[in-house]
């Protein structure tokens, strides 16, 4: 994976007067350390590796070696289960956590990271915590009323608590659990009415009052799915697809299909309409685009093309695949009676781990939630907070 070679290294030196030994490594031009990268600078995968130090004595071809195996661990701790036990006024929060090797510490903290209670685990070889699959399981308990009182004193929300967990490989996980249920008192939409072109998708956003509640499930429905269908692809957002009356989602193929054919709502001058004007996806993921044809175009075949297949490819059904970071345009075209109609969608492809970076509207990188130990800060981030990155990065 990686090799460091040093020639004509000075031997260890013993300072008689001070009684100190300066080892040979002190005379190297740089310290050979394990960084999690191979010789090409690429991050290596989690797993077992062998570390070897080899040296020859001056004037001799005899090779001295020192070798040991180690496990490169990049998996953070996990919250398996949380429960509240006991009667009201005497309740205990019980957390069950696991790690693929050993936990070192767990902290219950405010949303800003102020420690309320700390648990440490000094013995990584405790067989009582080890499972047959190699994982270690841990249970910690805390007085619930004391935690809620501490959250109130800190001016923090009292229905959820943050859990910071660390393992001996310096992997970090920011977890959370509900400590008491809270419910919304109201809900508002970002629009009271929509005007849509047939075949287009629009997004409605629901905002709960208050926004920070634990029981935040939202159910979406349409009074007439034959006119406008609604899905629940994201929390608080729904995508309305317009269908002509009497010609619902099953008649023309629906969301997972390529075409909707019906003249009403889609003029013959347009010929073809794409459901989205722009989409964003991560490398290695896909997204479905859908085209609608006007009646005058008939049952002509739709052709899908990508402006740059090295950024995003599209198949014959309008499924777009993110290949590499960048921007391109996907076009759906159809020819009828010698006239070619087309509609386009701008496609942006982001890195595969883009969602691991939490960046606010001001460009502040608030958090990194991924597993990598070597990361490149995204261009969207203009500055960092002091608590942006977990330990070990």
C-alpha positions in Angstrom: 0.0 0.0 0.0 2.8 2.4 1.0 6.5 2.3 1.5 9.0 4.8 2.9 12.7 4.2 2.1 15.6 6.0 3.9 19.2 5.5 3.1 22.3 6.2 5.3 20.4 6.9 8.4 22.5 7.7 11.5 22.4 5.2 14.2 20.9 5.8 17.7 23.1 8.1 19.8 23.6 7.9 23.5 24.3 11.1 25.4 26.4 10.0 28.3 26.2 13.2 30.4 22.4 13.4 30.1 21.7 9.7 30.0 19.4 10.1 27.0 19.2 8.1 23.9 18.4 9.8 20.6 16.9 7.1 18.4 17.6 6.7 14.7 14.1 7.9 13.8 15.1 11.4 15.0 17.6 11.7 12.1 15.0 10.9 9.4 14.0 13.7 7.1 10.4 13.2 8.1 8.5 10.9 10.5 7.0 7.8 8.8 3.5 7.7 10.1 0.3 5.8 9.1 -2.1 8.3 7.6 -4.7 6.1 6.1 -3.5 6.9 2.6 -1.7 4.7 0.1 1.4 5.7 -1.9 -0.9 7.5 -4.4 -2.6 9.6 -1.7 -5.9 7.6 -1.9 -7.7 6.7 1.2 -7.4 3.0 2.0 -10.4 0.8 3.0 -11.1 -0.4 6.6 -9.4 -3.7 7.4 -6.3 -5.5 8.6 -2.9 -4.3 7.6 0.7 -5.1 8.4 3.3 -2.6 9.5 6.9 -3.6 8.9 10.1 -1.8 9.8 13.2 -3.3 8.1 16.9 -2.1 8.4 20.3 -3.3 7.5 23.4 -2.9 9.6 26.3 -0.9 8.2 28.6 -3.0 6.1 26.2 -6.0 6.3 23.4 -7.4 4.1 21.7 -8.9 7.2 18.2 -7.6 7.5 16.5 -6.8 10.8 12.7 -6.6 10.7 10.0 -5.7 13.1 6.4 -6.5 12.1 3.0 -6.2 13.6 -0.6 -6.4 12.3 -3.2 -3.8 13.1 -6.8 -3.1 12.2 -7.6 0.3 10.4 -10.9 1.2 11.9 -13.1 3.9 10.3 -16.5 2.8 11.6 -18.1 5.1 14.2 -20.0 4.0 17.3 -23.7 3.3 16.9 -26.8 3.9 19.2 -28.6 0.6 19.2 -31.5 1.5 21.4 -32.7 4.1 23.9 -35.4 3.7 26.5 -36.8 5.5 29.5 -37.5 3.3 32.5 -39.2 4.1 35.9 -42.1 6.1 37.1 -42.7 9.7 36.4 -40.4 11.8 38.6 -37.9 8.9 39.0 -37.2 8.0 35.4 -33.8 6.9 34.0 -32.6 7.3 30.4 -30.9 4.1 29.4 -28.7 4.0 26.2 -27.5 0.9 24.5 -24.5 1.6 22.3 -22.2 -0.6 20.2 -18.9 -0.3 18.4 -17.2 -2.7 16.0 -14.2 -2.7 18.4 -14.2 -0.6 21.6 -15.8 2.5 22.9 -13.7 5.0 24.8 -16.2 7.6 25.9 -19.8 8.8 25.7 -21.0 12.3 26.5 -24.6 13.6 26.9 -24.4 17.2 25.7 -26.5 20.2 24.7 -27.2 21.0 21.1 -24.2 23.3 21.2 -21.9 20.6 22.5 -21.7 21.5 26.2 -21.1 18.4 28.2 -23.8 17.5 30.7 -22.6 14.0 31.7 -19.6 11.9 30.7 -19.0 8.1 30.7 -15.6 6.6 30.1 -14.6 3.0 29.3 -11.1 2.3 30.5 -10.8 -1.4 29.7 -11.0 -2.1 25.9 -10.4 -5.8 26.5 -13.4 -6.3 28.8 -14.8 -9.6 27.7 -18.2 -8.9 29.2 -18.9 -6.3 26.5 -17.6 -8.4 23.6 -20.0 -10.2 21.2 -19.4 -13.3 19.0 -19.2 -11.1 15.9 -16.4 -8.9 17.5 -18.6 -6.0 18.4 -18.7 -4.5 21.8 -22.0 -3.5 23.5 -22.3 -0.9 26.2 -25.1 0.4 28.4 -25.1 3.8 30.2 -27.8 5.3 32.4 -28.6 8.9 33.4 -31.2 10.5 35.6 -33.8 11.9 33.2 -35.1 14.7 35.4 -31.5 15.9 36.0 -30.8 15.9 32.3 -34.0 17.9 31.4 -33.2 20.4 34.2 -29.7 20.8 32.8 -31.1 21.4 29.3 -33.6 24.0 30.6 -30.8 25.8 32.5 -28.7 25.9 29.2 -31.7 27.3 27.3 -31.8 24.2 25.1 -34.7 22.2 23.8 -35.8 19.6 26.4 -37.4 17.0 24.2 -34.2 15.6 22.6 -30.7 15.1 23.8 -27.5 14.9 21.8 -25.1 12.0 22.4 -21.4 12.2 21.4 -19.7 8.8 21.2 -16.0 8.1 20.7 -14.1 4.9 20.1 -10.4 3.9 20.6 -9.8 4.5 16.9 -10.8 8.1 17.4 -14.0 7.6 15.3 -16.8 9.9 16.4 -20.5 9.8 16.1 -23.0 12.5 16.9 -26.2 10.8 17.9 -29.4 11.9 19.5 -32.5 10.4 21.1 -36.0 11.7 22.2 -36.4 12.1 25.9 -40.0 13.2 25.8 -42.6 13.7 23.0 -43.6 17.1 21.8 -46.3 17.8 19.1 -46.8 20.6 16.6 -49.5 23.1 17.3 -50.0 24.2 13.7 -48.8 23.7 10.1 -48.5 26.1 7.1 -47.7 25.6 3.4 -45.5 27.8 1.3 -48.3 28.3 -1.2 -52.1 28.3 -1.0 -52.6 27.5 -4.7 -50.5 26.3 -7.7 -50.8 26.8 -11.4 -49.1 24.0 -13.2 -48.4 22.8 -16.8 -49.3 19.3 -17.4 -46.3 17.0 -16.9 -44.5 19.4 -14.6 -43.5 18.8 -11.0 -43.8 21.4 -8.3 -42.8 21.3 -4.7 -44.9 22.3 -1.7 -43.1 22.8 1.6 -44.9 22.3 4.9 -43.6 24.1 8.0 -44.6 22.9 11.5 -45.2 25.2 14.4 -43.0 25.0 16.4 -40.4 23.5 14.0 -38.6 21.6 16.7 -40.9 18.8 17.7 -40.4 15.0 18.0 -43.8 14.0 16.5 -43.3 15.6 13.1 -44.9 13.1 10.8 -46.7 14.7 7.9 -49.3 12.9 5.7 -49.9 14.3 2.2 -53.0 13.6 0.1 -54.7 14.9 -3.0 -58.4 15.4 -3.2 -58.4 14.2 -6.9 -55.3 12.1 -7.8 -56.5 12.0 -11.4 -55.8 15.8 -11.6 -52.8 16.2 -9.3 -51.0 13.3 -7.7 -48.7 13.8 -4.7 -45.9 11.8 -3.3 -44.0 11.9 0.0 -40.4 11.7 -1.2 -39.0 14.0 1.4 -40.0 15.2 4.8 -42.2 18.3 4.6 -42.1 18.4 0.8 -44.4 16.9 -1.8 -44.2 16.8 -5.6 -47.4 17.4 -7.4 -47.7 16.0 -10.9 -50.5 17.3 -13.1 -52.7 14.9 -15.1 -55.6 15.8 -17.3 -59.0 14.8 -15.8 -60.0 11.3 -16.6 -56.4 10.4 -17.5 -54.7 9.5 -14.3 -51.3 8.2 -13.4 -52.0 4.6 -14.5 -53.2 5.6 -17.9 -50.1 7.2 -19.1 -47.4 5.4 -17.1 -47.2 7.3 -13.8 -44.1 8.5 -12.0 -41.8 5.7 -12.9 -42.6 5.8 -16.6 -41.3 8.0 -19.5 -44.4 9.3 -21.2 -47.8 10.8 -20.4 -49.8 11.4 -23.6 -52.8 13.7 -23.5 -53.3 16.9 -25.4 -55.1 18.9 -22.7 -52.7 21.1 -20.8 -49.8 20.6 -23.2 -50.0 22.6 -26.4 -49.1 21.3 -29.8 -46.6 24.2 -30.2 -44.7 22.8 -27.2 -45.0 19.2 -28.4 -43.1 17.8 -25.4 -42.6 18.9 -21.7 -40.2 17.6 -19.2 -41.3 17.3 -15.6 -38.2 19.0 -14.1 -36.2 22.0 -15.4 -33.2 21.0 -13.2 -32.2 18.2 -11.0 -29.2 17.6 -8.6 -27.9 14.1 -7.8 -24.8 12.6 -6.2 -22.3 10.4 -8.1 -23.4 6.8 -8.2 -27.2 7.7 -7.8 -30.0 8.0 -10.3 -33.1 10.1 -10.9 -36.1 9.5 -13.1 -37.1 12.2 -15.6 -40.5 12.1 -17.3 -41.6 13.6 -20.6 -45.2 14.4 -21.6 -46.3 14.6 -25.3 -49.1 16.7 -26.8 -51.9 15.0 -28.6 -50.8 16.4 -31.9 -47.4 14.7 -31.5 -49.1 11.3 -31.3 -47.3 8.2 -30.2 -43.8 9.1 -31.6 -40.7 7.7 -30.0 -38.9 9.9 -27.4 -35.1 10.0 -27.7 -33.1 10.8 -24.6 -29.6 12.3 -24.8 -27.0 13.7 -22.4 -24.8 16.7 -23.3 -21.9 15.1 -21.5 -22.1 11.4 -20.7 -19.0 11.6 -18.6 -20.9 13.7 -16.1 -24.4 12.1 -16.4 -25.8 9.4 -18.6 -29.4 8.8 -19.4 -31.1 5.6 -20.6 -34.0 5.1 -23.1 -36.5 5.4 -20.2 -35.3 8.8 -19.0 -33.4 7.5 -15.9 -30.4 9.8 -15.3 -27.2 8.4 -13.7 -24.6 10.6 -12.0 -21.1 9.6 -13.3 -18.8 12.4 -12.1 -19.0 15.9 -10.7 -20.1 18.6 -13.0 -23.0 20.0 -14.9 -24.6 19.0 -18.1 -28.0 19.0 -19.9 -30.3 16.0 -20.6 -32.6 16.5 -23.5 -35.8 14.6 -24.5 -36.8 15.0 -28.2 -39.5 13.6 -30.5 -40.1 14.0 -34.2 -43.6 14.1 -35.6 -44.7 15.1 -39.2 -41.2 16.2 -39.9 -41.1 18.6 -36.9 -38.7 17.9 -34.0 -39.8 19.0 -30.5 -37.4 18.9 -27.5 -37.3 19.7 -23.8 -34.3 20.0 -21.6 -33.3 19.5 -17.9 -30.1 20.9 -16.4 -28.3 18.2 -14.4 -25.8 18.9 -11.6 -23.8 16.0 -10.2 -22.2 16.3 -6.8 -19.6 14.1 -5.0 -20.9 10.8 -3.6 -20.4 12.0 0.0 -21.8 15.4 -0.5 -24.7 14.8 2.0 -22.1 14.0 4.7 -21.3 17.8 4.8 -23.8 20.0 6.6 -23.5 23.5 5.3 -25.9 26.3 6.3 -27.2 29.1 4.1 -24.3 31.3 5.1 -21.8 28.8 3.8 -20.7 27.6 7.2 -19.7 24.0 7.4 -21.5 23.0 10.6 -20.9 19.3 10.6 -19.3 16.3 8.9 -21.3 13.1 9.4 -19.3 10.7 7.2 -16.9 8.0 8.1 -13.8 9.2 6.2 -10.7 10.2 8.1 -9.3 12.3 5.1 -11.7 14.8 3.6 -11.6 17.7 1.2 -13.7 20.7 2.3 -16.5 21.4 -0.2 -16.4 24.6 -2.3 -19.8 25.5 -0.9 -18.2 26.0 2.5 -16.8 29.5 3.0 -15.8 29.1 6.6 -15.8 26.5 9.4 -17.2 26.6 12.9 -15.0 25.5 15.8 -17.0 22.3 16.2 -17.4 21.5 12.5 -15.3 18.4 12.4 -15.1 15.3 14.7 -11.9 14.3 16.4 -9.4 12.5 14.3 -9.8 14.5 11.1 
